[in-house]
Amino acid sequence: MKRLPNQKYTKEFKEEAVRLVFDEKLKQVEAARRLQIPKETIRSWIRQYEKTGTITGKQQSFTANDLEAENARLRRELAEAKMERDILKKATAYFAKESQQGTRS
């Protein structure tokens, strides 16, 4: 049997595979079949997750300052997104109103 070259999987893909087994209660073989990956690959990810609590094997540790900075950044992004949304709503209403006036003539 021809051996496939080593694949590189993203962290998100690995987490989704593990989630299928734990959250969706799929068997490892079924999850591997659905994702079209070798069953040993998913088994190793699950063992790693059970051992360390993460897929990469490294526990992420954040300080309170890191979390506060991330929270502040996300709040700024959210405020900007809300502002952009409001501007787009107003522009849509304006152009819709203008469009309706133009068709009445």
C-alpha positions in Angstrom: 0.0 0.0 0.0 1.3 3.4 -0.9 2.0 5.7 2.0 0.5 9.2 1.8 2.8 12.2 2.5 2.5 13.7 5.9 -0.4 16.2 6.0 -0.4 19.5 7.8 -3.6 20.2 9.7 -4.6 23.4 11.2 -5.3 23.7 14.9 -8.9 24.5 14.2 -9.3 21.3 12.1 -7.8 19.2 14.9 -10.1 20.8 17.5 -13.1 20.1 15.3 -12.1 16.5 15.0 -11.7 16.1 18.7 -15.0 17.9 19.3 -16.8 15.5 17.0 -15.7 12.6 19.2 -16.4 14.3 22.6 -19.3 16.6 21.9 -21.1 14.8 19.1 -20.3 11.4 20.6 -19.0 9.9 17.3 -16.7 7.0 17.4 -13.1 7.8 16.5 -13.4 5.7 13.3 -16.6 7.4 12.2 -15.1 10.9 12.8 -11.9 9.9 10.9 -14.1 8.6 8.0 -16.2 11.8 7.9 -13.1 14.0 7.9 -11.2 11.7 5.6 -8.2 11.4 7.8 -6.4 8.3 9.1 -8.0 6.9 12.3 -4.6 6.8 14.0 -4.2 10.5 13.4 -7.4 11.4 15.2 -6.6 8.9 18.0 -3.3 10.7 18.6 -5.1 14.1 18.7 -7.6 12.7 21.2 -4.8 11.2 23.4 -3.0 14.6 23.3 -6.2 16.4 24.3 -6.9 14.0 27.1 -3.3 14.3 28.4 -2.9 18.1 28.2 -6.3 19.6 27.6 -5.1 21.1 24.3 -4.5 19.8 20.8 -1.0 21.3 20.4 0.2 19.9 23.7 1.1 23.3 25.1 -1.1 24.8 27.8 -1.7 28.5 27.1 -1.4 30.6 30.1 -2.5 34.2 30.0 -1.9 36.8 32.7 -4.7 39.1 33.8 -3.1 41.9 31.9 -3.1 39.9 28.7 -6.8 39.1 29.1 -7.6 42.7 29.9 -5.7 44.0 26.9 -7.4 41.4 24.7 -10.8 42.4 26.1 -10.1 46.1 25.4 -9.0 45.3 21.9 -12.2 43.3 21.2 -14.4 46.0 22.7 -12.8 48.6 20.3 -13.3 46.2 17.4 -16.9 45.7 18.4 -17.6 49.4 18.7 -16.1 50.0 15.3 -18.1 47.2 13.7 -21.3 48.6 15.3 -20.5 52.1 14.0 -19.9 50.7 10.5 -23.1 48.7 10.6 -25.1 51.9 11.7 -23.5 53.9 8.8 -24.4 51.2 6.3 -28.0 51.0 7.7 -28.4 54.7 7.2 -26.9 54.7 3.7 -29.1 51.8 2.7 -32.2 53.7 4.0 -31.1 56.8 2.2 -30.5 55.2 -1.1 -33.7 53.1 -0.9 -35.7 56.3 -0.2 -33.9 58.1 -3.1 -34.5 55.1 -5.4 -38.2 55.1 -4.6 -38.5 58.9 -5.3 -36.8 58.4 -8.6 -39.3 55.7 -9.8 -42.4 57.9 -9.0 -41.6 60.5 -11.7 
